[in-house]
């Protein structure tokens, strides 16, 4: 179990570390926690996000782009881009391309969006840990 | 790659339960307990809703 050293609140705030950790966590799920030496969290978050995103892409789920025609597509884009590297590598991982004419493709679309939203939560936690706002150290 | 609805649900429940457990709990014991209960909760609720919807599928 990792513990944080005792320090005053003023000494514990570190905005630069928080921003770097959050950016790393977004780009590669788990990387922000790795930088913050939260080894187990980093591994769990990477596995959770990667398994959802890769499975969704291999099931030929749809990836939403920034030029969405309606609010639903924009929301889909906001969710999808949360998975960072998996969004940018989507065309390589899911080389067959999206196909939502079958149920599997539709499930895949949901899994990809879930991976992105889950990673956004992890990014927020990495930012928070970077700021040293947590009272208790996690694993 | 093709997973059926239940397999997809299992993957979703497992990944989300684990991530939520580590996001919301601090000790390993709490995290494990939360992950197991959350995973089972996802499955039970999904199967329960499936059964409730069954009469309307015909």
N, CA and C atoms of all chains as a GROMACS GRO file, in nm:
protein
  591
    1UNK      N    1   0.084  -0.119   0.000
    1UNK     CA    2   0.000   0.000   0.000
    1UNK      C    3   0.088   0.125   0.000
    2UNK      N    4   0.065   0.216  -0.092
    2UNK     CA    5   0.145   0.337  -0.098
    2UNK      C    6   0.086   0.442  -0.006
    3UNK      N    7   0.171   0.513   0.064
    3UNK     CA    8   0.122   0.619   0.151
    3UNK      C    9   0.186   0.750   0.110
    4UNK      N   10   0.114   0.857   0.133
    4UNK     CA   11   0.165   0.988   0.097
    4UNK      C   12   0.235   1.048   0.218
    5UNK      N   13   0.347   1.116   0.198
    5UNK     CA   14   0.415   1.179   0.310
    5UNK      C   15   0.331   1.293   0.367
    6UNK      N   16   0.344   1.310   0.499
    6UNK     CA   17   0.270   1.418   0.562
    6UNK      C   18   0.325   1.553   0.517
    7UNK      N   19   0.238   1.644   0.483
    7UNK     CA   20   0.279   1.778   0.439
    7UNK      C   21   0.162   1.871   0.455
    8UNK      N   22   0.190   1.998   0.455
    8UNK     CA   23   0.081   2.093   0.465
    8UNK      C   24   0.007   2.099   0.332
    9UNK      N   25  -0.115   2.152   0.335
    9UNK     CA   26  -0.196   2.160   0.214
    9UNK      C   27  -0.126   2.244   0.108
   10UNK      N   28  -0.064   2.356   0.150
   10UNK     CA   29   0.002   2.444   0.054
   10UNK      C   30   0.117   2.373  -0.016
   11UNK      N   31   0.192   2.290   0.060
   11UNK     CA   32   0.305   2.221   0.001
   11UNK      C   33   0.262   2.108  -0.092
   12UNK      N   34   0.143   2.057  -0.069
   12UNK     CA   35   0.100   1.939  -0.142
   12UNK      C   36   0.044   1.972  -0.279
   13UNK      N   37  -0.003   2.095  -0.300
   13UNK     CA   38  -0.062   2.129  -0.429
   13UNK      C   39   0.046   2.138  -0.535
   14UNK      N   40   0.023   2.071  -0.646
   14UNK     CA   41   0.122   2.071  -0.754
   14UNK      C   42   0.049   2.074  -0.888
   15UNK      N   43   0.007   2.194  -0.933
   15UNK     CA   44  -0.074   2.204  -1.055
   15UNK      C   45  -0.004   2.150  -1.179
   16UNK      N   46   0.127   2.171  -1.190
   16UNK     CA   47   0.198   2.124  -1.309
   16UNK      C   48   0.195   1.972  -1.318
   17UNK      N   49   0.222   1.908  -1.206
   17UNK     CA   50   0.218   1.761  -1.203
   17UNK      C   51   0.077   1.712  -1.236
   18UNK      N   52  -0.022   1.782  -1.182
   18UNK     CA   53  -0.161   1.742  -1.206
   18UNK      C   54  -0.196   1.749  -1.355
   19UNK      N   55  -0.155   1.855  -1.420
   19UNK     CA   56  -0.186   1.872  -1.562
   19UNK      C   57  -0.111   1.768  -1.646
   20UNK      N   58   0.017   1.746  -1.614
   20UNK     CA   59   0.096   1.646  -1.688
   20UNK      C   60   0.036   1.507  -1.668
   21UNK      N   61   0.000   1.476  -1.544
   21UNK     CA   62  -0.057   1.343  -1.515
   21UNK      C   63  -0.191   1.326  -1.587
   22UNK      N   64  -0.272   1.432  -1.588
   22UNK     CA   65  -0.402   1.422  -1.655
   22UNK      C   66  -0.385   1.405  -1.806
   23UNK      N   67  -0.292   1.480  -1.864
   23UNK     CA   68  -0.269   1.469  -2.009
   23UNK      C   69  -0.217   1.330  -2.044
   24UNK      N   70  -0.125   1.279  -1.961
   24UNK     CA   71  -0.072   1.144  -1.986
   24UNK      C   72  -0.181   1.040  -1.970
   25UNK      N   73  -0.265   1.059  -1.869
   25UNK     CA   74  -0.373   0.962  -1.844
   25UNK      C   75  -0.473   0.961  -1.958
   26UNK      N   76  -0.494   1.076  -2.019
   26UNK     CA   77  -0.587   1.081  -2.132
   26UNK      C   78  -0.524   1.014  -2.255
   27UNK      N   79  -0.397   1.049  -2.280
   27UNK     CA   80  -0.332   0.998  -2.401
   27UNK      C   81  -0.318   0.845  -2.397
   28UNK      N   82  -0.267   0.794  -2.287
   28UNK     CA   83  -0.255   0.649  -2.270
   28UNK      C   84  -0.319   0.613  -2.137
   29UNK      N   85  -0.432   0.544  -2.140
   29UNK     CA   86  -0.501   0.510  -2.014
   29UNK      C   87  -0.406   0.442  -1.915
   30UNK      N   88  -0.401   0.495  -1.793
   30UNK     CA   89  -0.315   0.438  -1.690
   30UNK      C   90  -0.180   0.505  -1.679
   31UNK      N   91  -0.137   0.574  -1.784
   31UNK     CA   92  -0.004   0.635  -1.782
   31UNK      C   93   0.006   0.746  -1.677
   32UNK      N   94  -0.101   0.822  -1.658
   32UNK     CA   95  -0.100   0.927  -1.557
   32UNK      C   96  -0.079   0.870  -1.418
   33UNK      N   97  -0.145   0.760  -1.389
   33UNK     CA   98  -0.128   0.697  -1.259
   33UNK      C   99   0.009   0.633  -1.246
   34UNK      N  100   0.063   0.587  -1.358
   34UNK     CA  101   0.199   0.532  -1.358
   34UNK      C  102   0.298   0.641  -1.318
   35UNK      N  103   0.281   0.761  -1.375
   35UNK     CA  104   0.369   0.873  -1.340
   35UNK      C  105   0.357   0.910  -1.193
   36UNK      N  106   0.237   0.888  -1.140
   36UNK     CA  107   0.211   0.921  -0.999
   36UNK      C  108   0.243   0.804  -0.906
   37UNK      N  109   0.301   0.698  -0.964
   37UNK     CA  110   0.342   0.579  -0.888
   37UNK      C  111   0.225   0.504  -0.826
   38UNK      N  112   0.112   0.510  -0.894
   38UNK     CA  113  -0.002   0.427  -0.851
   38UNK      C  114  -0.005   0.306  -0.946
   39UNK      N  115   0.082   0.212  -0.918
   39UNK     CA  116   0.108   0.103  -1.013
   39UNK      C  117  -0.017   0.019  -1.040
   40UNK      N  118  -0.083  -0.020  -0.933
   40UNK     CA  119  -0.198  -0.112  -0.951
   40UNK      C  120  -0.312  -0.042  -1.022
   41UNK      N  121  -0.338   0.082  -0.982
   41UNK     CA  122  -0.443   0.160  -1.049
   41UNK      C  123  -0.411   0.176  -1.196
   42UNK      N  124  -0.286   0.205  -1.226
   42UNK     CA  125  -0.246   0.222  -1.366
   42UNK      C  126  -0.276   0.097  -1.447
   43UNK      N  127  -0.242  -0.017  -1.392
   43UNK     CA  128  -0.264  -0.144  -1.462
   43UNK      C  129  -0.413  -0.173  -1.479
   44UNK      N  130  -0.488  -0.152  -1.371
   44UNK     CA  131  -0.632  -0.180  -1.376
   44UNK      C  132  -0.701  -0.088  -1.477
   45UNK      N  133  -0.668   0.039  -1.474
   45UNK     CA  134  -0.734   0.134  -1.565
   45UNK      C  135  -0.697   0.106  -1.710
   46UNK      N  136  -0.570   0.072  -1.732
   46UNK     CA  137  -0.531   0.040  -1.870
   46UNK      C  138  -0.605  -0.082  -1.920
   47UNK      N  139  -0.609  -0.186  -1.838
   47UNK     CA  140  -0.676  -0.310  -1.880
   47UNK      C  141  -0.825  -0.287  -1.902
   48UNK      N  142  -0.887  -0.209  -1.814
   48UNK     CA  143  -1.031  -0.186  -1.827
   48UNK      C  144  -1.062  -0.108  -1.955
   49UNK      N  145  -0.991   0.001  -1.976
   49UNK     CA  146  -1.017   0.085  -2.094
   49UNK      C  147  -0.977   0.012  -2.222
   50UNK      N  148  -0.860  -0.052  -2.220
   50UNK     CA  149  -0.811  -0.121  -2.340
   50UNK      C  150  -0.903  -0.236  -2.379
   51UNK      N  151  -0.948  -0.314  -2.281
   51UNK     CA  152  -1.033  -0.428  -2.315
   51UNK      C  153  -1.164  -0.381  -2.377
   52UNK      N  154  -1.221  -0.274  -2.323
   52UNK     CA  155  -1.346  -0.222  -2.379
   52UNK      C  156  -1.324  -0.164  -2.518
   53UNK      N  157  -1.222  -0.080  -2.533
   53UNK     CA  158  -1.201  -0.012  -2.661
   53UNK      C  159  -1.162  -0.110  -2.771
   54UNK      N  160  -1.067  -0.200  -2.742
   54UNK     CA  161  -1.020  -0.294  -2.846
   54UNK      C  162  -1.132  -0.391  -2.884
   55UNK      N  163  -1.204  -0.442  -2.785
   55UNK     CA  164  -1.315  -0.532  -2.817
   55UNK      C  165  -1.420  -0.460  -2.900
   56UNK      N  166  -1.451  -0.336  -2.861
   56UNK     CA  167  -1.549  -0.259  -2.938
   56UNK      C  168  -1.507  -0.238  -3.082
   57UNK      N  169  -1.378  -0.208  -3.101
   57UNK     CA  170  -1.328  -0.187  -3.238
   57UNK      C  171  -1.328  -0.317  -3.318
   58UNK      N  172  -1.289  -0.427  -3.252
   58UNK     CA  173  -1.286  -0.556  -3.323
   58UNK      C  174  -1.428  -0.606  -3.353
   59UNK      N  175  -1.525  -0.558  -3.276
   59UNK     CA  176  -1.665  -0.592  -3.306
   59UNK      C  177  -1.724  -0.497  -3.410
   60UNK      N  178  -1.640  -0.414  -3.464
   60UNK     CA  179  -1.674  -0.322  -3.572
   60UNK      C  180  -1.772  -0.213  -3.527
   61UNK      N  181  -1.745  -0.164  -3.405
   61UNK     CA  182  -1.824  -0.053  -3.355
   61UNK      C  183  -1.792   0.075  -3.429
   62UNK      N  184  -1.883   0.169  -3.419
   62UNK     CA  185  -1.868   0.296  -3.491
   62UNK      C  186  -1.789   0.397  -3.407
   63UNK      N  187  -1.700   0.468  -3.474
   63UNK     CA  188  -1.624   0.576  -3.411
   63UNK      C  189  -1.683   0.708  -3.459
   64UNK      N  190  -1.714   0.797  -3.367
   64UNK     CA  191  -1.770   0.926  -3.405
   64UNK      C  192  -1.659   1.028  -3.426
   65UNK      N  193  -1.679   1.116  -3.522
   65UNK     CA  194  -1.579   1.217  -3.554
   65UNK      C  195  -1.628   1.356  -3.515
   66UNK      N  196  -1.536   1.452  -3.517
   66UNK     CA  197  -1.567   1.587  -3.468
   66UNK      C  198  -1.666   1.661  -3.557
   67UNK      N  199  -1.682   1.617  -3.680
   67UNK     CA  200  -1.774   1.686  -3.770
   67UNK      C  201  -1.913   1.621  -3.769
   68UNK      N  202  -1.958   1.583  -3.651
   68UNK     CA  203  -2.086   1.517  -3.637
   68UNK      C  204  -2.202   1.605  -3.682
   69UNK      N  205  -2.304   1.542  -3.737
   69UNK     CA  206  -2.416   1.618  -3.793
   69UNK      C  207  -2.516   1.660  -3.687
   70UNK      N  208  -2.523   1.585  -3.577
   70UNK     CA  209  -2.623   1.619  -3.475
   70UNK      C  210  -2.563   1.604  -3.334
   71UNK      N  211  -2.646   1.636  -3.236
   71UNK     CA  212  -2.599   1.635  -3.098
   71UNK      C  213  -2.556   1.495  -3.054
   72UNK      N  214  -2.626   1.394  -3.102
   72UNK     CA  215  -2.592   1.257  -3.064
   72UNK      C  216  -2.452   1.222  -3.111
   73UNK      N  217  -2.419   1.260  -3.233
   73UNK     CA  218  -2.286   1.230  -3.286
   73UNK      C  219  -2.178   1.310  -3.213
   74UNK      N  220  -2.210   1.433  -3.174
   74UNK     CA  221  -2.113   1.514  -3.099
   74UNK      C  222  -2.089   1.453  -2.960
   75UNK      N  223  -2.196   1.404  -2.898
   75UNK     CA  224  -2.180   1.338  -2.768
   75UNK      C  225  -2.097   1.210  -2.785
   76UNK      N  226  -2.123   1.138  -2.894
   76UNK     CA  227  -2.045   1.018  -2.922
   76UNK      C  228  -1.899   1.050  -2.941
   77UNK      N  229  -1.871   1.161  -3.009
   77UNK     CA  230  -1.733   1.204  -3.029
   77UNK      C  231  -1.666   1.238  -2.895
   78UNK      N  232  -1.741   1.310  -2.810
   78UNK     CA  233  -1.687   1.349  -2.680
   78UNK      C  234  -1.654   1.225  -2.596
   79UNK      N  235  -1.737   1.123  -2.608
   79UNK     CA  236  -1.711   0.999  -2.533
   79UNK      C  237  -1.594   0.924  -2.595
   80UNK      N  238  -1.596   0.909  -2.726
   80UNK     CA  239  -1.493   0.828  -2.794
   80UNK      C  240  -1.353   0.884  -2.776
   81UNK      N  241  -1.340   1.016  -2.786
   81UNK     CA  242  -1.206   1.075  -2.781
   81UNK      C  243  -1.145   1.064  -2.642
   82UNK      N  244  -1.228   1.033  -2.544
   82UNK     CA  245  -1.178   1.013  -2.408
   82UNK      C  246  -1.082   0.897  -2.395
   83UNK      N  247  -1.088   0.803  -2.488
   83UNK     CA  248  -1.001   0.685  -2.475
   83UNK      C  249  -0.861   0.709  -2.530
   84UNK      N  250  -0.832   0.833  -2.572
   84UNK     CA  251  -0.696   0.872  -2.609
   84UNK      C  252  -0.638   0.793  -2.724
   85UNK      N  253  -0.532   0.720  -2.699
   85UNK     CA  254  -0.458   0.651  -2.805
   85UNK      C  255  -0.546   0.552  -2.880
   86UNK      N  256  -0.644   0.495  -2.812
   86UNK     CA  257  -0.731   0.398  -2.880
   86UNK      C  258  -0.819   0.466  -2.983
   87UNK      N  259  -0.853   0.592  -2.959
   87UNK     CA  260  -0.930   0.667  -3.058
   87UNK      C  261  -0.844   0.693  -3.182
   88UNK      N  262  -0.720   0.734  -3.157
   88UNK     CA  263  -0.633   0.770  -3.270
   88UNK      C  264  -0.589   0.646  -3.349
   89UNK      N  265  -0.584   0.530  -3.283
   89UNK     CA  266  -0.544   0.407  -3.352
   89UNK      C  267  -0.665   0.324  -3.395
   90UNK      N  268  -0.781   0.383  -3.388
   90UNK     CA  269  -0.903   0.305  -3.414
   90UNK      C  270  -0.902   0.240  -3.552
   91UNK      N  271  -0.856   0.312  -3.651
   91UNK     CA  272  -0.859   0.256  -3.787
   91UNK      C  273  -0.759   0.143  -3.804
   92UNK      N  274  -0.651   0.144  -3.725
   92UNK     CA  275  -0.553   0.034  -3.731
   92UNK      C  276  -0.603  -0.087  -3.654
   93UNK      N  277  -0.664  -0.062  -3.538
   93UNK     CA  278  -0.711  -0.176  -3.456
   93UNK      C  279  -0.833  -0.240  -3.522
   94UNK      N  280  -0.927  -0.158  -3.560
   94UNK     CA  281  -1.046  -0.211  -3.627
   94UNK      C  282  -1.035  -0.192  -3.776
   95UNK      N  283  -0.941  -0.265  -3.835
   95UNK     CA  284  -0.908  -0.243  -3.976
   95UNK      C  285  -1.026  -0.270  -4.069
   96UNK      N  286  -1.120  -0.354  -4.024
   96UNK     CA  287  -1.234  -0.388  -4.108
   96UNK      C  288  -1.334  -0.272  -4.118
   97UNK      N  289  -1.320  -0.174  -4.030
   97UNK     CA  290  -1.410  -0.059  -4.033
   97UNK      C  291  -1.540  -0.087  -3.962
   98UNK      N  292  -1.616   0.019  -3.932
   98UNK     CA  293  -1.741   0.002  -3.858
   98UNK      C  294  -1.850  -0.066  -3.942
   99UNK      N  295  -1.932  -0.144  -3.873
   99UNK     CA  296  -2.047  -0.207  -3.939
   99UNK      C  297  -2.157  -0.222  -3.834
  100UNK      N  298  -2.247  -0.127  -3.830
  100UNK     CA  299  -2.352  -0.130  -3.728
  100UNK      C  300  -2.481  -0.189  -3.785
  101UNK      N  301  -2.471  -0.256  -3.899
  101UNK     CA  302  -2.590  -0.322  -3.953
  101UNK      C  303  -2.620  -0.451  -3.876
  102UNK      N  304  -2.522  -0.498  -3.796
  102UNK     CA  305  -2.543  -0.614  -3.711
  102UNK      C  306  -2.537  -0.571  -3.565
  103UNK      N  307  -2.597  -0.655  -3.480
  103UNK     CA  308  -2.602  -0.622  -3.337
  103UNK      C  309  -2.461  -0.606  -3.280
  104UNK      N  310  -2.367  -0.690  -3.323
  104UNK     CA  311  -2.231  -0.685  -3.268
  104UNK      C  312  -2.169  -0.547  -3.289
  105UNK      N  313  -2.190  -0.488  -3.403
  105UNK     CA  314  -2.136  -0.355  -3.429
  105UNK      C  315  -2.197  -0.250  -3.337
  106UNK      N  316  -2.324  -0.267  -3.310
  106UNK     CA  317  -2.392  -0.175  -3.219
  106UNK      C  318  -2.337  -0.189  -3.077
  107UNK      N  319  -2.317  -0.315  -3.033
  107UNK     CA  320  -2.257  -0.336  -2.900
  107UNK      C  321  -2.117  -0.275  -2.898
  108UNK      N  322  -2.044  -0.293  -3.007
  108UNK     CA  323  -1.908  -0.240  -3.015
  108UNK      C  324  -1.906  -0.088  -2.999
  109UNK      N  325  -2.003  -0.022  -3.061
  109UNK     CA  326  -2.012   0.125  -3.049
  109UNK      C  327  -2.028   0.166  -2.903
  110UNK      N  328  -2.110   0.092  -2.830
  110UNK     CA  329  -2.132   0.124  -2.687
  110UNK      C  330  -2.006   0.098  -2.606
  111UNK      N  331  -1.936  -0.012  -2.638
  111UNK     CA  332  -1.813  -0.044  -2.562
  111UNK      C  333  -1.707   0.064  -2.583
  112UNK      N  334  -1.695   0.113  -2.705
  112UNK     CA  335  -1.595   0.218  -2.734
  112UNK      C  336  -1.628   0.345  -2.656
  113UNK      N  337  -1.756   0.382  -2.657
  113UNK     CA  338  -1.798   0.501  -2.583
  113UNK      C  339  -1.775   0.482  -2.433
  114UNK      N  340  -1.805   0.362  -2.382
  114UNK     CA  341  -1.783   0.335  -2.240
  114UNK      C  342  -1.636   0.348  -2.204
  115UNK      N  343  -1.549   0.296  -2.290
  115UNK     CA  344  -1.404   0.306  -2.265
  115UNK      C  345  -1.363   0.452  -2.253
  116UNK      N  346  -1.415   0.536  -2.341
  116UNK     CA  347  -1.380   0.678  -2.338
  116UNK      C  348  -1.427   0.747  -2.212
  117UNK      N  349  -1.551   0.722  -2.174
  117UNK     CA  350  -1.606   0.788  -2.054
  117UNK      C  351  -1.534   0.739  -1.929
  118UNK      N  352  -1.505   0.609  -1.927
  118UNK     CA  353  -1.432   0.553  -1.812
  118UNK      C  354  -1.294   0.618  -1.800
  119UNK      N  355  -1.228   0.638  -1.914
  119UNK     CA  356  -1.095   0.698  -1.909
  119UNK      C  357  -1.103   0.845  -1.867
  120UNK      N  358  -1.211   0.913  -1.902
  120UNK     CA  359  -1.225   1.053  -1.857
  120UNK      C  360  -1.232   1.058  -1.704
  121UNK      N  361  -1.301   0.961  -1.644
  121UNK     CA  362  -1.306   0.955  -1.497
  121UNK      C  363  -1.166   0.930  -1.440
  122UNK      N  364  -1.090   0.844  -1.508
  122UNK     CA  365  -0.953   0.815  -1.462
  122UNK      C  366  -0.863   0.938  -1.477
  123UNK      N  367  -0.885   1.015  -1.584
  123UNK     CA  368  -0.808   1.139  -1.605
  123UNK      C  369  -0.836   1.236  -1.490
  124UNK      N  370  -0.962   1.249  -1.453
  124UNK     CA  371  -0.998   1.340  -1.343
  124UNK      C  372  -0.933   1.294  -1.212
  125UNK      N  373  -0.928   1.163  -1.190
  125UNK     CA  374  -0.865   1.114  -1.068
  125UNK      C  375  -0.715   1.139  -1.070
  126UNK      N  376  -0.653   1.119  -1.187
  126UNK     CA  377  -0.509   1.146  -1.199
  126UNK      C  378  -0.480   1.293  -1.169
  127UNK      N  379  -0.565   1.380  -1.219
  127UNK     CA  380  -0.549   1.524  -1.193
  127UNK      C  381  -0.559   1.551  -1.042
  128UNK      N  382  -0.657   1.488  -0.981
  128UNK     CA  383  -0.679   1.509  -0.838
  128UNK      C  384  -0.562   1.456  -0.756
  129UNK      N  385  -0.514   1.339  -0.790
  129UNK     CA  386  -0.400   1.283  -0.718
  129UNK      C  387  -0.276   1.372  -0.739
  130UNK      N  388  -0.262   1.422  -0.863
  130UNK     CA  389  -0.149   1.509  -0.893
  130UNK      C  390  -0.149   1.634  -0.808
  131UNK      N  391  -0.265   1.683  -0.779
  131UNK     CA  392  -0.277   1.802  -0.694
  131UNK      C  393  -0.255   1.768  -0.546
  132UNK      N  394  -0.250   1.638  -0.518
  132UNK     CA  395  -0.234   1.591  -0.379
  132UNK      C  396  -0.348   1.633  -0.288
  133UNK      N  397  -0.468   1.625  -0.346
  133UNK     CA  398  -0.583   1.661  -0.265
  133UNK      C  399  -0.635   1.542  -0.184
  134UNK      N  400  -0.594   1.424  -0.226
  134UNK     CA  401  -0.642   1.304  -0.158
  134UNK      C  402  -0.586   1.297  -0.015
  135UNK      N  403  -0.671   1.264   0.078
  135UNK     CA  404  -0.628   1.250   0.217
  135UNK      C  405  -0.557   1.116   0.239
  136UNK      N  406  -0.602   1.015   0.164
  136UNK     CA  407  -0.548   0.881   0.184
  136UNK      C  408  -0.486   0.833   0.054
  137UNK      N  409  -0.375   0.763   0.064
  137UNK     CA  410  -0.312   0.707  -0.054
  137UNK      C  411  -0.386   0.584  -0.102
  138UNK      N  412  -0.397   0.566  -0.232
  138UNK     CA  413  -0.463   0.447  -0.285
  138UNK      C  414  -0.361   0.346  -0.332
  139UNK      N  415  -0.410   0.236  -0.390
  139UNK     CA  416  -0.318   0.132  -0.439
  139UNK      C  417  -0.283   0.159  -0.582
  140UNK      N  418  -1.454  -1.030  -3.504
  140UNK     CA  419  -1.479  -1.075  -3.366
  140UNK      C  420  -1.626  -1.048  -3.332
  141UNK      N  421  -1.689  -1.152  -3.278
  141UNK     CA  422  -1.830  -1.135  -3.243
  141UNK      C  423  -1.856  -1.191  -3.103
  142UNK      N  424  -1.910  -1.107  -3.019
  142UNK     CA  425  -1.955  -1.152  -2.887
  142UNK      C  426  -2.107  -1.139  -2.885
  143UNK      N  427  -2.173  -1.232  -2.817
  143UNK     CA  428  -2.318  -1.216  -2.807
  143UNK      C  429  -2.351  -1.114  -2.698
  144UNK      N  430  -2.478  -1.088  -2.682
  144UNK     CA  431  -2.522  -0.983  -2.591
  144UNK      C  432  -2.473  -1.009  -2.448
  145UNK      N  433  -2.485  -1.133  -2.404
  145UNK     CA  434  -2.447  -1.165  -2.266
  145UNK      C  435  -2.296  -1.154  -2.244
  146UNK      N  436  -2.218  -1.200  -2.342
  146UNK     CA  437  -2.072  -1.189  -2.330
  146UNK      C  438  -2.030  -1.043  -2.328
  147UNK      N  439  -2.096  -0.962  -2.410
  147UNK     CA  440  -2.065  -0.818  -2.410
  147UNK      C  441  -2.099  -0.756  -2.276
  148UNK      N  442  -2.213  -0.797  -2.221
  148UNK     CA  443  -2.255  -0.748  -2.090
  148UNK      C  444  -2.153  -0.786  -1.982
  149UNK      N  445  -2.103  -0.910  -1.989
  149UNK     CA  446  -2.005  -0.957  -1.891
  149UNK      C  447  -1.877  -0.872  -1.898
  150UNK      N  448  -1.830  -0.847  -2.019
  150UNK     CA  449  -1.710  -0.766  -2.037
  150UNK      C  450  -1.731  -0.625  -1.984
  151UNK      N  451  -1.845  -0.566  -2.020
  151UNK     CA  452  -1.879  -0.431  -1.974
  151UNK      C  453  -1.882  -0.428  -1.821
  152UNK      N  454  -1.953  -0.525  -1.761
  152UNK     CA  455  -1.969  -0.526  -1.616
  152UNK      C  456  -1.835  -0.545  -1.546
  153UNK      N  457  -1.750  -0.632  -1.599
  153UNK     CA  458  -1.620  -0.658  -1.537
  153UNK      C  459  -1.532  -0.534  -1.542
  154UNK      N  460  -1.520  -0.474  -1.660
  154UNK     CA  461  -1.432  -0.357  -1.675
  154UNK      C  462  -1.481  -0.239  -1.592
  155UNK      N  463  -1.610  -0.212  -1.599
  155UNK     CA  464  -1.664  -0.095  -1.528
  155UNK      C  465  -1.660  -0.118  -1.376
  156UNK      N  466  -1.689  -0.239  -1.332
  156UNK     CA  467  -1.686  -0.267  -1.188
  156UNK      C  468  -1.545  -0.249  -1.133
  157UNK      N  469  -1.447  -0.302  -1.204
  157UNK     CA  470  -1.308  -0.288  -1.157
  157UNK      C  471  -1.266  -0.142  -1.152
  158UNK      N  472  -1.296  -0.069  -1.258
  158UNK     CA  473  -1.255   0.072  -1.263
  158UNK      C  474  -1.327   0.152  -1.153
  159UNK      N  475  -1.456   0.130  -1.136
  159UNK     CA  476  -1.530   0.202  -1.032
  159UNK      C  477  -1.476   0.168  -0.893
  160UNK      N  478  -1.441   0.042  -0.873
  160UNK     CA  479  -1.390   0.000  -0.742
  160UNK      C  480  -1.262   0.075  -0.709
  161UNK      N  481  -1.171   0.085  -0.807
  161UNK     CA  482  -1.044   0.152  -0.782
  161UNK      C  483  -1.059   0.304  -0.778
  162UNK      N  484  -1.164   0.355  -0.845
  162UNK     CA  485  -1.186   0.500  -0.841
  162UNK      C  486  -1.248   0.544  -0.708
  163UNK      N  487  -1.329   0.457  -0.648
  163UNK     CA  488  -1.408   0.503  -0.534
  163UNK      C  489  -1.363   0.448  -0.400
  164UNK      N  490  -1.284   0.342  -0.398
  164UNK     CA  491  -1.243   0.284  -0.270
  164UNK      C  492  -1.093   0.292  -0.253
  165UNK      N  493  -1.047   0.285  -0.128
  165UNK     CA  494  -0.906   0.309  -0.102
  165UNK      C  495  -0.827   0.184  -0.067
  166UNK      N  496  -0.884   0.094   0.010
  166UNK     CA  497  -0.807  -0.024   0.048
  166UNK      C  498  -0.839  -0.139  -0.048
  167UNK      N  499  -0.746  -0.232  -0.057
  167UNK     CA  500  -0.764  -0.345  -0.148
  167UNK      C  501  -0.888  -0.426  -0.112
  168UNK      N  502  -0.911  -0.442   0.017
  168UNK     CA  503  -1.027  -0.519   0.061
  168UNK      C  504  -1.158  -0.451   0.017
  169UNK      N  505  -1.165  -0.319   0.036
  169UNK     CA  506  -1.284  -0.244  -0.006
  169UNK      C  507  -1.303  -0.250  -0.157
  170UNK      N  508  -1.192  -0.240  -0.229
  170UNK     CA  509  -1.199  -0.242  -0.375
  170UNK      C  510  -1.250  -0.376  -0.426
  171UNK      N  511  -1.197  -0.483  -0.368
  171UNK     CA  512  -1.239  -0.617  -0.410
  171UNK      C  513  -1.387  -0.638  -0.381
  172UNK      N  514  -1.427  -0.599  -0.262
  172UNK     CA  515  -1.567  -0.615  -0.221
  172UNK      C  516  -1.659  -0.534  -0.313
  173UNK      N  517  -1.621  -0.411  -0.340
  173UNK     CA  518  -1.702  -0.325  -0.427
  173UNK      C  519  -1.711  -0.382  -0.567
  174UNK      N  520  -1.596  -0.429  -0.619
  174UNK     CA  521  -1.592  -0.482  -0.757
  174UNK      C  522  -1.683  -0.604  -0.770
  175UNK      N  523  -1.676  -0.693  -0.672
  175UNK     CA  524  -1.759  -0.815  -0.680
  175UNK      C  525  -1.907  -0.780  -0.673
  176UNK      N  526  -1.944  -0.696  -0.578
  176UNK     CA  527  -2.086  -0.659  -0.563
  176UNK      C  528  -2.138  -0.582  -0.684
  177UNK      N  529  -2.054  -0.494  -0.734
  177UNK     CA  530  -2.094  -0.416  -0.850
  177UNK      C  531  -2.113  -0.506  -0.973
  178UNK      N  532  -2.018  -0.598  -0.992
  178UNK     CA  533  -2.027  -0.691  -1.105
  178UNK      C  534  -2.155  -0.775  -1.095
  179UNK      N  535  -2.179  -0.830  -0.977
  179UNK     CA  536  -2.300  -0.911  -0.959
  179UNK      C  537  -2.426  -0.825  -0.977
  180UNK      N  538  -2.419  -0.701  -0.930
  180UNK     CA  539  -2.533  -0.610  -0.946
  180UNK      C  540  -2.566  -0.585  -1.092
  181UNK      N  541  -2.462  -0.561  -1.171
  181UNK     CA  542  -2.484  -0.541  -1.315
  181UNK      C  543  -2.553  -0.663  -1.376
  182UNK      N  544  -2.502  -0.781  -1.343
  182UNK     CA  545  -2.558  -0.903  -1.403
  182UNK      C  546  -2.703  -0.924  -1.359
  183UNK      N  547  -2.728  -0.913  -1.229
  183UNK     CA  548  -2.863  -0.939  -1.178
  183UNK      C  549  -2.963  -0.839  -1.236
  184UNK      N  550  -2.926  -0.712  -1.238
  184UNK     CA  551  -3.019  -0.610  -1.290
  184UNK      C  552  -3.044  -0.632  -1.439
  185UNK      N  553  -2.938  -0.664  -1.515
  185UNK     CA  554  -2.955  -0.684  -1.659
  185UNK      C  555  -3.043  -0.805  -1.688
  186UNK      N  556  -3.018  -0.914  -1.616
  186UNK     CA  557  -3.100  -1.034  -1.637
  186UNK      C  558  -3.244  -1.009  -1.591
  187UNK      N  559  -3.258  -0.937  -1.480
  187UNK     CA  560  -3.392  -0.903  -1.430
  187UNK      C  561  -3.469  -0.818  -1.531
  188UNK      N  562  -3.405  -0.717  -1.586
  188UNK     CA  563  -3.472  -0.633  -1.686
  188UNK      C  564  -3.506  -0.715  -1.811
  189UNK      N  565  -3.413  -0.806  -1.845
  189UNK     CA  566  -3.440  -0.894  -1.960
  189UNK      C  567  -3.566  -0.977  -1.940
  190UNK      N  568  -3.580  -1.031  -1.819
  190UNK     CA  569  -3.700  -1.110  -1.790
  190UNK      C  570  -3.825  -1.023  -1.791
  191UNK      N  571  -3.814  -0.903  -1.736
  191UNK     CA  572  -3.930  -0.813  -1.735
  191UNK      C  573  -3.972  -0.775  -1.877
  192UNK      N  574  -3.876  -0.764  -1.967
  192UNK     CA  575  -3.907  -0.724  -2.104
  192UNK      C  576  -3.953  -0.841  -2.190
  193UNK      N  577  -3.932  -0.963  -2.140
  193UNK     CA  578  -3.961  -1.080  -2.221
  193UNK      C  579  -4.105  -1.084  -2.274
  194UNK      N  580  -4.208  -1.054  -2.190
  194UNK     CA  581  -4.345  -1.061  -2.241
  194UNK      C  582  -4.371  -0.965  -2.357
  195UNK      N  583  -4.297  -0.856  -2.363
  195UNK     CA  584  -4.321  -0.756  -2.468
  195UNK      C  585  -4.249  -0.790  -2.599
  196UNK      N  586  -4.165  -0.895  -2.596
  196UNK     CA  587  -4.091  -0.930  -2.716
  196UNK      C  588  -4.174  -1.017  -2.809
  197UNK      N  589  -4.291  -1.060  -2.766
  197UNK     CA  590  -4.373  -1.150  -2.848
  197UNK      C  591  -4.492  -1.074  -2.907
   0.00000   0.00000   0.00000
